[in-house]
Amino acid sequence: MKYLAKLAIIPPLLLLAACSRDTSDAGPRAAAAVAAIALQSEEYKTQREELGAQRKQLEAQREQDGAQRAISPTPSAPIELDYQMPGSAPAGRPLGIELILNTPLDSGELIVSVTKQVGLTLLSDTVRHIDLSRAERPLRVPLQIMPGNEAQRSLIVTASVEVGGERQMRNFRISLPSAN
């Protein structure tokens, strides 16, 4: 976010630099550049507040739904992933996580894999192949893990499907509660 704020200031700074070349009407142009910077700053502040309110609303909805949603930062494969797990994850005790996958596709193969794990050991298969034409909906994939003592514990789950003759994938991060 702080890089976005820095980038928002660049166009007004370029305008200000352009104003400094010709000094005949530098006063009005400098005033216009300062006004543009102030306007963009206010717009950025408003956008940031709106995004914060949307984030809080999504978190409240997630809590109300009872399931947590793993969020992929970029849209790609048409797959959504929710997951359910116990509220605590004590170190050294096996723990079950249920992945709940949804896709509008009704044919082809869905490949679900755990591509990375931090602070835990995966006890179940790392790759699952699901035939979408025969699978019951929603698609459920149980995982067994053994949490460690690390403060940061997470899984990266990759789901991929074939869309229009091309394999598309989507990565999801699932964070576990800390061991403390």
N, C-alpha and C positions, 0 to 999 in steps of 0.2 A: 504494500500500500504506500510506503513512503517513497518508492520509486515513481509511482503514479503521480504523487504530489509534485515531485521534482519535474516530471515531464510536462505537467500542466502549466508550469511557469515558463517553459522555453519559448512558446510563441510570443508572449508579451515581451520577453527579453529581446527577442529578435526585432520586434517592432520598435523597442526603445533604442536598440543599436542603429536601426535605420534612421531614426529621428536625429541621431547625433551627427549624421553626415552633412546635412544641410541645416545651418543654424538660423536661416532667415525667419522661419516660423517654428523654431524649436520649442518654444513655450507651449503653444497649443498642442503640438504633437506629443510632447512629453506628458502633458496633462491627460491626453487621450490614452497613452500607453499605461499610465498609472491607473486610470479608470478601468482599462481592460484587465489589468492584473487583479484589481480588487473584485471585479465582476467574476472572473474565473475562480478566484479564491472562494467566493461565496457559493458559486455553483458546485465546486468540489466539496465544500463543507456540507451542502444540502444533499449531494449524492451519497456522501459517506454516512450521514445520518439515516438516509433512506435504506441503505444497504444494512446498516446495523439493526434497524427496526425489522427488516425482512428476515435477517438471520435469527433474531430473537423469536419471531413468529414461527419460523421453521423448527427451531429447537423445541418450542412449546408444543407444536403439532406432533413432533417425533415422540416426545414424552407421553402425550395423550394417546398415541397409537399403540404404545407398549413395545414396539419394535424400533430398532435403531436402523437408520439408513446409512449405508456407506456411500459416500459422495465421490463421484468421479469428476475431476476438474474440467475435462473436455468432453463434449458430446462426440460419440463415435458409434460403436456397436449399439443396436437397439436393445439394451439389456438394463434392467434395474436390479439392484441387489439390496435386500434387507437382511438383517440377521438378528437372531435371538440368542442370548447367553445369560447365565446367572449374573446377578448384580455385583458379586465379588469374584475375584479370581486369585485364591490363595496359592502361593508358590508351592510347587512340589505335589500338587493334587491334580489328577486328570480332570479336564473340563470339557464339556460338550458345547459346541457352537453349531447352530443350525443356520445355514445360508438359505435364503428364500429368493429365488430368481424369477423374474418375469420378463418375457419377451413377446412381442406380437407375432414372431415367426412360428409357423406350425410345421415346418419341415427342415431337414438338415440336421447337423450335429452341433450341439453346444459343448464346448470344452471349457471346463472350470478347473483352474489350477492355482495352487498356492505357490507364488513365484518368489516370495521372500518372507522370512519370519525373523523377528527381532525380540529377544528376551523370552523365547518360548521354544518348545520342541513340538513339532507336528507328529502325532501318533497315528494318524490315518493316511490314506493315499494322498499324494500330492496332486494327482491329475484324475479328473472324472470326465468320462465321455457320456453325453446324454443324447439319445435319439429323440428329437423334438416331435416327430410324428407319433411316437408311442408313449411319451411321458405324460403323467398326470400333472395338472396345473393347480396351484403354483408349483414350480420345480423346487424340490427341497434336497439340499446336500448337507448331510451331517459331517462335522469335523470333530476330531478328538485332539486336544492339545494338552501339553504339560507346561503350565506357566513357570517361569524362572523368577529369581529374586530381583531382576533388573527393574529400574524405575520406569523405563520406556519398554512397552511390550505391544507388539502389533503384528499383523499379517497383511501382506499384499496379495489380493486375490485377483486373478486375471480371468475374464470370461470372454470367449471368442465364438463367433458364428460366421457363417458364410452368407453374405448379402450381395446379390447381383453378381455372383461369380467371384467375389473377392472376400477374403477372410478379414473381418473387422474384429477388433478387440477393445476391451474396456478394462481399466485397472481400478480397483477399489482398495482403500486402506481401512482396516478394522483395528481400532485401538482397544486394548484391554485396560481395565482399571489397574492402577498401580498396586504393587505388592504391599505397600504400607497401609 
